[in-house]
Amino acid sequence: MINFNGTIIPNNSNSLVQNRAFLYGDAVFETVKIIDAKILFLEDHYFRLMSSMRVVRMEIPMNFTMEYFEKQIIDLAKAKNLENSARARITVFRNEGGYYLPVNNTVSFLINAESLENKLYSIDQKEYQVDLYTDFYVTKQLLSSIKTTNKILNVTASIYANENDLDNCLLLNDSKNVVEALQGNVFMLKGNKLITPPISEGCLNGVMRKQILALAKKIENLEVVEEIISPFDLQKADELFITNVIKGIQPISKYRKKEYATDLANILVQKLNEFISIA
């Protein structure tokens, strides 16, 4: 039996009391976008999930192929009548047993899906203001580049942003350089140079980050690089924007007293939608 909010109740064998994702954050996940019963950037999501499982030493089931991964997600979306436009999250967690040291490395997974209003990516033109979050820092290590359920830093920073009427926060690593935003990678335009932090700085190895880097490199007279971004660089930038698979591109309109243009962000959204349409 267990005590739940002051009430003694039976301990169901499937309860969170034994779930290692709940107890220790012993889980990895992927969030994907579905359009017309197809998962965007399926291969990138699949291989990142496999890589994440390997990093945390989870046993990858023999049947966990890309086709299996795709079918499980799409079947759920269809069952919920969401195959037209949806977001889905698959969370893979180590099976119950043990304390910090698991009894074994076998896994289970859970998938959820929710509707999305728009199929194609678009840019919201309303003001989007950010600031730095400096209470805690992202460490420059491999674990920071994968999606685990240990997101307490992002949760705490989201509360901070809400309390201070901010739309987002930029996270810093332990070298006090800009790493990413709360829900995506950061890009900065200075002149004709588009910059995003390298994965070695501790940022997420984002699927949309990869797409934007590839699309931007096709734009004439635009230099695209992975370089360290310091907080001082933000004040000198012409544009700042955040990328993730669900939103696509979110331009930052204001950081402290600095205001930014959105010209390149609009061009990239157009190219992104064109790429999706022909894929």
Secondary structure, DSSP 8 states (H G I E B T S, - for coil): -EEETTEEE---TTSGGG-HHHHH--EEEEEEEEETTEETTHHHHHHHHHHHHHHTT----TT--HHHHHHHHHHHHHHTT-TTEEEEEEEEEE-S-BSSSBS---EEEEEEEEE-S-SS-----S--EEEEEEEEEE-SSGGGGS-BS--HHHHHHHHHHHHTT-SEEEEEETTS-EEEETTEEEEEEETTEEEE--GGGT----HHHHHHHHHHTTSTT-EEEE--B-HHHHTT-SEEEEEETTTEEEEE-EETTEE---HHHHHHHHHHHHHHHH-
